[in-house]
């Protein structure tokens, strides 16, 4: 037993052109069945057309009885009316869900949500404007400690195909106990979607173009949620964003997921440091990303304000960086294989305590393994960011051309006060292939002369 959402989990919205794709059987969706403490079974091999968003109440299960080619489909009908409030941003209109205070125990299972006629997705927000701004200066207790407003919400999304949407397939905020299982999320961000009179392709968006919402065009977008489990999900063809975006989330496990043709990253941890939020840090904590497979993506993991993050037992091919780190702590990268790295293995601005063991990193196209990025607009390093602890051990690194060093500065000549020192940095018992005979720890002598530094380079085989 469960219940649909009062726009806490609406299946939904935006407005484009409408027509119904033929299926074996076409029926209108049975809105009159939406009640608490009910299980709604939808027929197999049937397309249900929607005239408006579905609003699910608590303790409700919406389940299709088909699977595979006979999976139950939901699609916008020709008279679909999107119930939404515009959000002050140009042409784009978002749904504004009004969530019930007692909303909990929602299950959506064995359904295909086809957004090709009008935007359909699974949406559960408590406060949309808070949700879209991860750096908002909100000093309330629940925001600061990362606790959601609802306890034991319990959202289960299982065996669903969600595709052809412009912003995200699944968006949930301020909830606990979320399970997203065995689902396929694909075709997010249509290149021909019209924005300010031009298609996205015409804008040539690239991380910060004129369409402000490119940051939100993800497969899954979770904000201030905890106890989240994603398993055996497929993310394919996300034109602008990430597979999974976690902002201010705690206790998240992502296991057995695959990612292909993803513009930004397989998973993104969003947050702000203390200097970006009026002295209040917002962080993602206790994140486990394991047994993953990535092909043709920007970065496997983009870590902004993450704490206690694992990447383990995964494979990735054809990415810019394996990991990009900015303001994260206690990062563990163990037992992975990364091939065809377009730039460096690690892109790093701020962060402490790295443990990197037993990885195979093959085909690094830059001259260094670890690119220490700089930013002239960042403030000086905080005191807490001055005790690194970087251990890289028992791994294989293979360059495509002659490798020069383990660590390299992204902006040579930048004032070193912009960089935390390499304290307790150790590169030990690794094999480095296709490297220069004078392969060394740093590509810039200024780092070696930095009196704050403390590093070791021992037991490595350079060939």
The 8 nearest C-alpha neighbors of each residue, nearest first, counted from 0:
[[1, 36, 37, 59, 38, 58, 60, 2],
 [59, 58, 2, 0, 60, 36, 104, 37],
 [59, 58, 1, 3, 57, 56, 35, 55],
 [55, 56, 4, 2, 59, 54, 57, 105],
 [55, 3, 5, 56, 54, 8, 7, 6],
 [4, 6, 54, 7, 55, 98, 56, 99],
 [7, 5, 96, 9, 54, 4, 8, 97],
 [6, 8, 123, 98, 4, 5, 96, 124],
 [7, 9, 123, 122, 4, 6, 121, 55],
 [10, 8, 6, 54, 122, 53, 11, 121],
 [11, 9, 121, 120, 53, 119, 52, 122],
 [12, 10, 119, 120, 52, 9, 118, 121],
 [11, 13, 118, 81, 119, 94, 14, 117],
 [12, 14, 118, 81, 92, 117, 93, 15],
 [13, 15, 117, 12, 81, 118, 16, 80],
 [14, 16, 117, 17, 13, 116, 118, 115],
 [15, 17, 116, 117, 14, 18, 77, 115],
 [18, 16, 77, 116, 117, 76, 15, 19],
 [17, 19, 77, 116, 76, 20, 16, 75],
 [20, 18, 76, 21, 77, 17, 116, 75],
 [19, 21, 22, 18, 74, 116, 46, 25],
 [20, 22, 19, 23, 25, 24, 46, 18],
 [23, 21, 24, 46, 25, 20, 45, 44],
 [22, 24, 45, 44, 25, 21, 46, 69],
 [25, 23, 45, 22, 46, 26, 44, 21],
 [26, 24, 46, 45, 47, 22, 23, 27],
 [27, 25, 47, 48, 46, 28, 24, 45],
 [28, 26, 48, 47, 29, 49, 25, 50],
 [27, 29, 47, 48, 49, 30, 26, 50],
 [30, 28, 31, 32, 27, 33, 47, 26],
 [29, 31, 32, 33, 28, 53, 27, 54],
 [30, 32, 29, 33, 34, 28, 39, 53],
 [33, 31, 30, 29, 34, 39, 37, 38],
 [34, 32, 31, 30, 3, 55, 35, 2],
 [35, 33, 32, 37, 2, 56, 36, 59],
 [34, 36, 2, 58, 57, 56, 37, 59],
 [37, 35, 0, 1, 58, 59, 2, 34],
 [36, 38, 0, 59, 1, 35, 34, 2],
 [37, 39, 60, 0, 59, 61, 40, 1],
 [38, 40, 61, 60, 62, 37, 41, 32],
 [39, 41, 62, 63, 38, 61, 64, 42],
 [42, 40, 63, 64, 62, 39, 43, 71],
 [43, 41, 64, 45, 63, 71, 44, 40],
 [42, 44, 65, 64, 71, 45, 69, 70],
 [43, 45, 69, 71, 70, 65, 23, 42],
 [44, 46, 24, 71, 43, 25, 42, 23],
 [47, 45, 72, 25, 73, 71, 24, 22],
 [48, 46, 26, 73, 28, 27, 25, 72],
 [47, 49, 76, 27, 74, 75, 28, 73],
 [50, 48, 75, 76, 51, 28, 79, 74],
 [49, 51, 79, 76, 78, 80, 75, 48],
 [50, 52, 80, 79, 49, 81, 53, 82],
 [53, 51, 11, 10, 9, 54, 81, 82],
 [52, 54, 9, 10, 55, 51, 11, 30],
 [55, 53, 4, 5, 9, 6, 3, 52],
 [3, 4, 54, 56, 5, 2, 8, 53],
 [3, 57, 55, 4, 2, 35, 5, 59],
 [58, 56, 2, 102, 103, 35, 59, 1],
 [1, 2, 57, 59, 104, 36, 0, 35],
 [2, 1, 58, 60, 37, 3, 0, 105],
 [61, 59, 38, 106, 1, 2, 107, 105],
 [62, 60, 107, 39, 38, 106, 108, 40],
 [63, 61, 108, 40, 109, 107, 41, 39],
 [62, 64, 41, 109, 71, 110, 65, 40],
 [63, 65, 43, 42, 41, 62, 40, 109],
 [66, 64, 43, 70, 69, 71, 63, 44],
 [65, 67, 70, 69, 68, 109, 64, 71],
 [66, 68, 70, 69, 65, 109, 71, 44],
 [67, 69, 70, 66, 44, 65, 71, 43],
 [68, 70, 44, 65, 66, 67, 43, 71],
 [71, 69, 66, 65, 67, 68, 44, 43],
 [70, 72, 43, 63, 110, 45, 65, 44],
 [73, 71, 111, 46, 110, 112, 47, 70],
 [74, 72, 47, 112, 46, 48, 111, 113],
 [75, 73, 48, 113, 49, 76, 112, 47],
 [76, 74, 49, 48, 117, 79, 116, 77],
 [77, 75, 48, 79, 49, 78, 50, 19],
 [76, 78, 17, 18, 79, 19, 75, 50],
 [79, 77, 76, 50, 80, 17, 75, 49],
 [78, 80, 50, 76, 51, 77, 75, 49],
 [81, 79, 51, 50, 82, 78, 52, 14],
 [80, 82, 12, 51, 83, 13, 79, 52],
 [83, 81, 80, 94, 52, 51, 84, 12],
 [82, 84, 94, 95, 81, 93, 85, 92],
 [83, 85, 95, 94, 86, 93, 92, 82],
 [86, 84, 92, 93, 87, 83, 91, 94],
 [85, 87, 88, 92, 93, 84, 91, 89],
 [88, 86, 85, 89, 92, 91, 90, 84],
 [89, 87, 86, 91, 90, 92, 85, 211],
 [88, 90, 91, 87, 195, 86, 194, 92],
 [91, 89, 195, 88, 194, 92, 85, 193],
 [90, 92, 89, 88, 93, 85, 86, 194],
 [93, 91, 85, 86, 13, 90, 84, 94],
 [94, 92, 85, 83, 95, 86, 84, 13],
 [93, 95, 83, 84, 96, 12, 82, 92],
 [96, 94, 83, 84, 93, 97, 127, 6],
 [95, 97, 6, 7, 98, 94, 124, 123],
 [98, 96, 6, 7, 5, 95, 99, 125],
 [97, 99, 7, 5, 6, 96, 125, 100],
 [98, 100, 102, 101, 5, 97, 7, 4],
 [99, 101, 102, 98, 149, 103, 125, 148],
 [102, 100, 99, 103, 57, 149, 98, 152],
 [101, 103, 57, 99, 100, 56, 152, 98],
 [104, 102, 152, 57, 153, 105, 58, 101],
 [103, 105, 58, 153, 1, 57, 154, 152],
 [104, 106, 154, 59, 1, 2, 58, 103],
 [107, 105, 60, 155, 156, 154, 61, 108],
 [108, 106, 156, 61, 62, 60, 155, 157],
 [107, 109, 62, 157, 110, 158, 156, 159],
 [110, 108, 63, 158, 159, 62, 66, 157],
 [111, 109, 159, 71, 63, 108, 72, 70],
 [110, 112, 160, 72, 159, 161, 71, 73],
 [113, 111, 161, 73, 72, 160, 119, 114],
 [112, 114, 74, 162, 115, 111, 73, 161],
 [115, 113, 118, 119, 163, 117, 164, 116],
 [114, 116, 163, 113, 117, 118, 164, 162],
 [117, 115, 17, 114, 75, 16, 18, 15],
 [118, 116, 114, 15, 75, 115, 14, 119],
 [117, 119, 114, 12, 13, 164, 11, 120],
 [120, 118, 11, 114, 12, 10, 112, 117],
 [119, 121, 168, 10, 11, 169, 122, 118],
 [122, 120, 10, 169, 8, 9, 168, 170],
 [121, 123, 8, 170, 9, 171, 169, 120],
 [124, 122, 8, 7, 171, 170, 172, 9],
 [125, 123, 172, 171, 7, 126, 127, 96],
 [124, 126, 98, 172, 173, 127, 123, 7],
 [127, 125, 129, 124, 128, 130, 172, 96],
 [126, 128, 130, 129, 124, 131, 125, 95],
 [127, 129, 130, 131, 126, 132, 86, 135],
 [130, 128, 127, 132, 126, 131, 135, 133],
 [131, 129, 127, 128, 132, 126, 222, 133],
 [130, 132, 128, 129, 133, 127, 215, 222],
 [133, 131, 134, 135, 129, 130, 128, 127],
 [132, 134, 135, 270, 131, 246, 130, 269],
 [135, 133, 132, 271, 276, 136, 270, 275],
 [134, 136, 132, 137, 133, 276, 129, 130],
 [137, 135, 276, 138, 277, 134, 279, 275],
 [138, 136, 135, 139, 142, 143, 276, 129],
 [137, 139, 136, 143, 140, 142, 279, 141],
 [138, 140, 142, 141, 137, 143, 144, 136],
 [141, 139, 143, 142, 144, 138, 146, 145],
 [140, 142, 146, 139, 143, 144, 145, 147],
 [143, 141, 145, 140, 139, 144, 137, 146],
 [142, 144, 140, 145, 141, 138, 139, 281],
 [145, 143, 146, 142, 141, 140, 281, 282],
 [144, 146, 142, 143, 223, 141, 247, 147],
 [145, 147, 141, 144, 142, 148, 223, 224],
 [148, 146, 173, 174, 149, 224, 223, 141],
 [147, 149, 173, 146, 141, 150, 174, 125],
 [150, 148, 147, 174, 152, 173, 151, 175],
 [149, 151, 152, 175, 148, 174, 147, 176],
 [152, 150, 175, 153, 176, 149, 103, 174],
 [151, 153, 103, 175, 150, 174, 149, 104],
 [154, 152, 176, 104, 151, 177, 103, 175],
 [155, 153, 177, 105, 104, 106, 178, 152],
 [154, 156, 106, 178, 177, 179, 105, 157],
 [157, 155, 179, 107, 108, 106, 178, 180],
 [156, 158, 180, 108, 159, 179, 181, 182],
 [157, 159, 182, 181, 109, 108, 180, 160],
 [158, 160, 182, 110, 109, 157, 111, 108],
 [161, 159, 111, 183, 182, 184, 112, 110],
 [162, 160, 112, 184, 111, 168, 113, 159],
 [161, 163, 185, 186, 113, 164, 184, 114],
 [164, 162, 186, 114, 115, 187, 113, 185],
 [165, 163, 187, 114, 118, 162, 166, 188],
 [166, 164, 188, 187, 189, 167, 216, 163],
 [165, 167, 216, 215, 164, 188, 217, 187],
 [168, 166, 217, 216, 218, 169, 164, 219],
 [167, 169, 120, 218, 161, 219, 121, 164],
 [170, 168, 121, 219, 167, 120, 122, 220],
 [169, 171, 220, 122, 221, 219, 123, 121],
 [172, 170, 123, 221, 124, 122, 222, 220],
 [171, 173, 222, 124, 221, 174, 223, 224],
 [174, 172, 147, 223, 224, 148, 222, 125],
 [173, 175, 224, 147, 149, 152, 172, 225],
 [176, 174, 225, 152, 151, 224, 226, 177],
 [175, 177, 153, 226, 227, 151, 152, 154],
 [176, 178, 227, 154, 153, 175, 155, 228],
 [177, 179, 155, 228, 229, 227, 180, 156],
 [180, 178, 156, 229, 157, 155, 228, 230],
 [179, 181, 157, 230, 182, 229, 178, 231],
 [182, 180, 231, 158, 232, 157, 230, 183],
 [181, 183, 158, 159, 232, 180, 160, 157],
 [184, 182, 233, 160, 232, 234, 159, 161],
 [185, 183, 161, 234, 162, 218, 160, 233],
 [184, 186, 235, 162, 234, 236, 187, 183],
 [185, 187, 163, 236, 162, 237, 188, 235],
 [188, 186, 237, 164, 165, 163, 185, 238],
 [187, 189, 165, 238, 164, 216, 190, 166],
 [188, 190, 192, 191, 165, 187, 186, 163],
 [189, 191, 200, 199, 192, 188, 198, 238],
 [190, 192, 198, 189, 199, 193, 200, 197],
 [193, 191, 198, 189, 190, 199, 194, 188],
 [194, 192, 198, 197, 196, 191, 199, 195],
 [193, 195, 197, 196, 198, 90, 192, 199],
 [196, 194, 197, 90, 193, 89, 198, 210],
 [195, 197, 194, 193, 198, 90, 192, 199],
 [198, 196, 193, 194, 195, 201, 199, 202],
 [197, 199, 193, 191, 201, 192, 200, 194],
 [200, 198, 190, 202, 201, 192, 191, 203],
 [199, 201, 190, 203, 198, 202, 191, 204],
 [202, 200, 198, 199, 203, 197, 204, 191],
 [201, 203, 199, 204, 200, 198, 197, 209],
 [204, 202, 200, 201, 205, 199, 208, 198],
 [205, 203, 208, 202, 206, 199, 207, 200],
 [204, 206, 208, 207, 203, 239, 213, 202],
 [207, 205, 208, 204, 213, 214, 239, 263],
 [206, 208, 205, 209, 211, 204, 213, 210],
 [207, 209, 204, 210, 205, 206, 211, 202],
 [208, 210, 211, 207, 204, 202, 212, 213],
 [211, 209, 212, 208, 213, 194, 204, 207],
 [212, 210, 213, 209, 208, 207, 214, 88],
 [211, 213, 214, 215, 210, 216, 166, 91],
 [212, 214, 215, 216, 211, 239, 210, 240],
 [215, 213, 212, 240, 216, 211, 239, 206],
 [216, 214, 213, 212, 217, 166, 240, 167],
 [215, 217, 166, 240, 167, 213, 214, 239],
 [218, 216, 167, 241, 240, 219, 242, 215],
 [217, 219, 242, 168, 167, 243, 184, 169],
 [220, 218, 243, 169, 217, 170, 168, 244],
 [219, 221, 170, 244, 243, 245, 169, 217],
 [222, 220, 171, 245, 172, 170, 244, 246],
 [221, 223, 172, 246, 224, 247, 245, 130],
 [224, 222, 247, 248, 173, 172, 145, 147],
 [225, 223, 248, 174, 173, 222, 175, 147],
 [224, 226, 249, 175, 248, 227, 250, 176],
 [225, 227, 176, 250, 175, 251, 177, 249],
 [228, 226, 251, 177, 225, 176, 178, 252],
 [227, 229, 178, 252, 251, 253, 177, 179],
 [230, 228, 253, 179, 180, 178, 252, 254],
 [229, 231, 254, 180, 255, 232, 253, 256],
 [232, 230, 255, 256, 181, 180, 254, 233],
 [231, 233, 182, 256, 181, 230, 183, 180],
 [232, 234, 183, 257, 256, 184, 258, 235],
 [235, 233, 258, 184, 185, 242, 257, 183],
 [234, 236, 185, 259, 258, 260, 237, 233],
 [237, 235, 260, 186, 261, 185, 238, 259],
 [238, 236, 187, 261, 186, 239, 235, 240],
 [237, 239, 188, 262, 236, 187, 261, 240],
 [240, 238, 262, 237, 213, 216, 263, 188],
 [239, 241, 216, 217, 263, 262, 214, 237],
 [242, 240, 264, 217, 263, 243, 265, 266],
 [241, 243, 218, 265, 217, 266, 234, 219],
 [242, 244, 266, 219, 241, 218, 220, 267],
 [243, 245, 220, 267, 266, 219, 268, 221],
 [246, 244, 268, 221, 248, 269, 222, 267],
 [247, 245, 269, 222, 248, 270, 268, 223],
 [246, 248, 223, 283, 282, 281, 222, 145],
 [249, 247, 223, 224, 283, 225, 246, 245],
 [250, 248, 225, 284, 283, 285, 251, 224],
 [249, 251, 285, 226, 225, 286, 284, 227],
 [250, 252, 227, 286, 226, 249, 228, 287],
 [253, 251, 287, 228, 286, 288, 229, 227],
 [254, 252, 229, 288, 230, 228, 287, 289],
 [255, 253, 230, 289, 256, 290, 288, 252],
 [254, 256, 231, 290, 291, 230, 289, 257],
 [257, 255, 231, 232, 291, 254, 233, 230],
 [258, 256, 292, 233, 291, 293, 234, 232],
 [259, 257, 293, 234, 235, 233, 265, 292],
 [258, 260, 294, 235, 261, 295, 293, 236],
 [259, 261, 236, 295, 296, 235, 262, 237],
 [262, 260, 296, 237, 259, 236, 263, 241],
 [263, 261, 239, 297, 238, 296, 240, 237],
 [262, 264, 297, 241, 240, 261, 239, 298],
 [265, 263, 298, 241, 297, 266, 299, 300],
 [264, 266, 242, 299, 241, 300, 258, 243],
 [267, 265, 243, 300, 264, 242, 244, 241],
 [266, 268, 301, 244, 300, 245, 302, 269],
 [269, 267, 302, 245, 303, 246, 301, 244],
 [270, 268, 246, 303, 245, 267, 247, 304],
 [271, 269, 281, 282, 304, 246, 303, 247],
 [272, 270, 281, 275, 280, 134, 304, 276],
 [271, 273, 280, 275, 274, 304, 281, 326],
 [272, 274, 278, 280, 279, 275, 276, 271],
 [275, 273, 272, 278, 276, 277, 271, 279],
 [276, 274, 272, 273, 271, 277, 134, 278],
 [275, 277, 136, 279, 278, 273, 274, 134],
 [276, 278, 279, 275, 136, 274, 273, 280],
 [277, 279, 273, 276, 274, 280, 275, 272],
 [280, 278, 273, 276, 277, 281, 143, 272],
 [281, 279, 273, 272, 271, 282, 278, 276],
 [282, 280, 270, 271, 247, 143, 279, 272],
 [283, 281, 304, 247, 270, 305, 284, 280],
 [282, 284, 305, 247, 248, 249, 306, 268],
 [283, 285, 306, 249, 305, 286, 307, 282],
 [284, 286, 250, 307, 308, 249, 306, 251],
 [285, 287, 308, 251, 284, 250, 252, 309],
 [286, 288, 252, 309, 308, 253, 251, 289],
 [289, 287, 253, 310, 309, 252, 254, 286],
 [288, 290, 311, 254, 291, 312, 310, 313],
 [291, 289, 313, 312, 255, 254, 311, 292],
 [290, 292, 313, 256, 255, 289, 257, 314],
 [291, 293, 257, 314, 315, 313, 258, 256],
 [294, 292, 315, 258, 257, 259, 316, 314],
 [295, 293, 259, 316, 315, 296, 317, 258],
 [296, 294, 317, 260, 318, 259, 316, 261],
 [297, 295, 261, 318, 260, 262, 298, 294],
 [296, 298, 263, 318, 264, 319, 262, 261],
 [299, 297, 264, 320, 321, 300, 318, 296],
 [298, 300, 265, 321, 264, 322, 266, 301],
 [299, 301, 322, 266, 298, 267, 264, 302],
 [302, 300, 267, 323, 322, 324, 268, 266],
 [303, 301, 324, 268, 305, 300, 323, 325],
 [302, 304, 325, 269, 268, 326, 305, 270],
 [305, 303, 327, 282, 326, 270, 271, 283],
 [304, 306, 327, 283, 282, 303, 284, 302],
 [307, 305, 284, 328, 308, 327, 329, 283],
 [306, 308, 329, 285, 330, 284, 286, 328],
 [307, 309, 286, 330, 306, 285, 287, 331],
 [310, 308, 287, 331, 288, 332, 311, 330],
 [311, 309, 332, 288, 289, 331, 333, 287],
 [310, 312, 333, 289, 334, 313, 335, 332],
 [313, 311, 290, 335, 334, 289, 333, 314],
 [312, 314, 291, 290, 335, 311, 292, 289],
 [313, 315, 336, 292, 337, 335, 291, 293],
 [316, 314, 293, 337, 292, 294, 338, 336],
 [315, 317, 338, 294, 339, 337, 318, 293],
 [316, 318, 339, 295, 340, 294, 338, 296],
 [317, 319, 296, 297, 340, 320, 295, 298],
 [318, 320, 341, 297, 342, 340, 298, 321],
 [321, 319, 298, 344, 322, 343, 318, 342],
 [320, 322, 299, 344, 298, 345, 318, 300],
 [321, 323, 300, 345, 320, 299, 301, 298],
 [322, 324, 346, 301, 347, 345, 302, 300],
 [325, 323, 302, 347, 301, 346, 348, 303],
 [324, 326, 349, 303, 348, 327, 302, 350],
 [325, 327, 349, 350, 304, 303, 324, 272],
 [328, 326, 304, 350, 305, 325, 306, 303],
 [329, 327, 351, 306, 350, 352, 330, 305],
 [328, 330, 352, 307, 353, 306, 351, 308],
 [329, 331, 353, 308, 328, 307, 309, 354],
 [330, 332, 354, 309, 355, 353, 308, 333],
 [333, 331, 355, 310, 311, 309, 354, 356],
 [332, 334, 311, 356, 355, 335, 357, 358],
 [335, 333, 358, 357, 312, 311, 356, 336],
 [336, 334, 313, 358, 312, 311, 314, 333],
 [335, 337, 359, 314, 358, 360, 313, 315],
 [336, 338, 360, 315, 314, 316, 361, 359],
 [339, 337, 361, 316, 362, 340, 360, 315],
 [338, 340, 362, 317, 316, 341, 361, 363],
 [341, 339, 363, 318, 342, 319, 362, 338],
 [342, 340, 319, 364, 318, 339, 363, 320],
 [341, 343, 365, 319, 364, 340, 320, 363],
 [344, 342, 368, 345, 320, 365, 369, 370],
 [343, 345, 321, 368, 320, 369, 340, 322],
 [346, 344, 369, 322, 343, 323, 370, 320],
 [347, 345, 323, 370, 371, 324, 369, 322],
 [346, 348, 324, 371, 372, 323, 345, 370],
 [349, 347, 372, 325, 371, 373, 324, 350],
 [348, 350, 326, 325, 347, 324, 327, 384],
 [351, 349, 327, 326, 328, 325, 384, 324],
 [350, 352, 387, 328, 329, 353, 384, 388],
 [353, 351, 388, 329, 387, 389, 328, 330],
 [352, 354, 389, 330, 329, 331, 390, 388],
 [353, 355, 331, 390, 330, 389, 332, 391],
 [354, 356, 391, 332, 333, 331, 390, 392],
 [357, 355, 333, 392, 393, 358, 394, 391],
 [356, 358, 394, 334, 393, 333, 392, 359],
 [357, 359, 394, 334, 335, 356, 336, 333],
 [358, 360, 336, 395, 394, 361, 337, 335],
 [361, 359, 396, 337, 336, 395, 338, 358],
 [362, 360, 338, 397, 396, 363, 337, 359],
 [361, 363, 339, 399, 398, 397, 338, 340],
 [364, 362, 398, 340, 399, 365, 361, 343],
 [363, 365, 341, 399, 342, 362, 340, 398],
 [364, 366, 342, 367, 343, 363, 341, 402],
 [367, 365, 402, 403, 364, 404, 401, 368],
 [368, 366, 404, 405, 365, 369, 407, 406],
 [369, 367, 405, 344, 343, 406, 370, 345],
 [368, 370, 406, 345, 367, 405, 343, 344],
 [371, 369, 346, 407, 409, 408, 372, 345],
 [370, 372, 408, 347, 409, 407, 348, 346],
 [373, 371, 409, 348, 347, 370, 408, 346],
 [372, 374, 410, 348, 409, 375, 371, 417],
 [375, 373, 376, 377, 372, 417, 348, 410],
 [374, 376, 377, 373, 417, 413, 378, 414],
 [377, 375, 374, 378, 373, 417, 379, 413],
 [376, 378, 374, 375, 379, 417, 373, 380],
 [377, 379, 380, 376, 417, 375, 381, 274],
 [380, 378, 417, 416, 381, 377, 418, 419],
 [379, 381, 419, 417, 384, 378, 418, 382],
 [380, 382, 384, 383, 379, 385, 378, 419],
 [383, 381, 384, 385, 380, 386, 419, 379],
 [382, 384, 381, 385, 386, 380, 351, 387],
 [385, 383, 381, 382, 386, 419, 380, 351],
 [384, 386, 419, 383, 382, 387, 420, 381],
 [387, 385, 422, 384, 388, 351, 383, 423],
 [388, 386, 351, 422, 352, 389, 385, 421],
 [387, 389, 352, 423, 424, 422, 353, 386],
 [390, 388, 424, 353, 352, 387, 425, 423],
 [389, 391, 425, 354, 424, 355, 353, 426],
 [392, 390, 355, 426, 356, 425, 427, 354],
 [391, 393, 427, 356, 428, 394, 429, 426],
 [394, 392, 429, 357, 428, 356, 427, 395],
 [395, 393, 357, 358, 429, 392, 359, 356],
 [394, 396, 359, 430, 429, 360, 431, 358],
 [395, 397, 360, 431, 361, 432, 430, 359],
 [398, 396, 432, 361, 362, 431, 433, 360],
 [399, 397, 363, 362, 400, 433, 402, 364],
 [398, 400, 362, 364, 363, 397, 401, 433],
 [401, 399, 398, 402, 433, 364, 434, 366],
 [400, 402, 434, 435, 433, 398, 403, 366],
 [403, 401, 434, 366, 398, 435, 367, 400],
 [402, 404, 438, 366, 435, 367, 434, 401],
 [405, 403, 439, 367, 440, 441, 438, 442],
 [404, 406, 440, 368, 367, 369, 441, 439],
 [407, 405, 369, 441, 404, 367, 440, 370],
 [406, 408, 370, 442, 371, 441, 367, 369],
 [409, 407, 371, 410, 411, 370, 372, 406],
 [408, 410, 372, 371, 370, 373, 411, 407],
 [411, 409, 408, 413, 373, 412, 372, 371],
 [412, 410, 413, 408, 409, 443, 407, 414],
 [411, 413, 410, 414, 415, 408, 445, 443],
 [414, 412, 411, 410, 415, 373, 417, 375],
 [413, 415, 416, 417, 412, 418, 375, 411],
 [416, 414, 417, 418, 413, 419, 446, 420],
 [417, 415, 418, 414, 379, 380, 419, 413],
 [416, 418, 415, 379, 414, 380, 419, 373],
 [419, 417, 415, 416, 420, 380, 373, 348],
 [418, 420, 385, 380, 384, 421, 417, 349],
 [421, 419, 452, 422, 451, 418, 385, 387],
 [420, 422, 452, 424, 387, 453, 423, 419],
 [423, 421, 453, 452, 387, 424, 420, 386],
 [422, 424, 388, 453, 454, 389, 387, 425],
 [425, 423, 454, 389, 422, 388, 421, 390],
 [424, 426, 455, 390, 454, 456, 427, 389],
 [427, 425, 391, 456, 392, 390, 455, 457],
 [426, 428, 392, 457, 458, 429, 459, 456],
 [429, 427, 458, 459, 393, 392, 457, 430],
 [430, 428, 459, 393, 394, 427, 392, 395],
 [429, 431, 460, 395, 459, 461, 396, 394],
 [430, 432, 396, 461, 397, 395, 462, 460],
 [433, 431, 397, 462, 434, 461, 396, 398],
 [434, 432, 398, 401, 462, 397, 400, 402],
 [435, 433, 402, 401, 432, 462, 438, 403],
 [436, 434, 438, 437, 401, 402, 403, 433],
 [435, 437, 438, 434, 461, 462, 403, 439],
 [436, 438, 435, 439, 403, 434, 404, 461],
 [439, 437, 403, 435, 404, 436, 434, 402],
 [440, 438, 404, 441, 437, 403, 405, 442],
 [439, 441, 405, 404, 406, 456, 442, 438],
 [442, 440, 406, 404, 443, 439, 407, 405],
 [441, 443, 407, 404, 406, 444, 403, 440],
 [444, 442, 445, 441, 446, 407, 408, 447],
 [443, 445, 447, 446, 448, 442, 441, 449],
 [446, 444, 448, 443, 447, 449, 415, 412],
 [447, 445, 449, 448, 444, 443, 441, 452],
 [448, 446, 444, 445, 449, 441, 452, 443],
 [447, 449, 445, 446, 450, 444, 452, 451],
 [448, 450, 446, 451, 447, 452, 445, 420],
 [451, 449, 452, 448, 447, 453, 446, 420],
 [452, 450, 449, 420, 453, 422, 421, 385],
 [451, 453, 422, 421, 420, 450, 449, 454],
 [452, 454, 422, 423, 421, 424, 451, 455],
 [455, 453, 424, 423, 425, 422, 452, 421],
 [454, 456, 425, 424, 457, 426, 453, 423],
 [457, 455, 426, 425, 427, 440, 454, 458],
 [458, 456, 427, 459, 455, 426, 428, 425],
 [457, 459, 428, 427, 460, 429, 456, 426],
 [460, 458, 428, 429, 457, 427, 430, 461],
 [459, 461, 430, 431, 429, 462, 458, 428],
 [460, 462, 431, 430, 432, 459, 434, 438],
 [461, 432, 433, 431, 434, 460, 436, 430]]
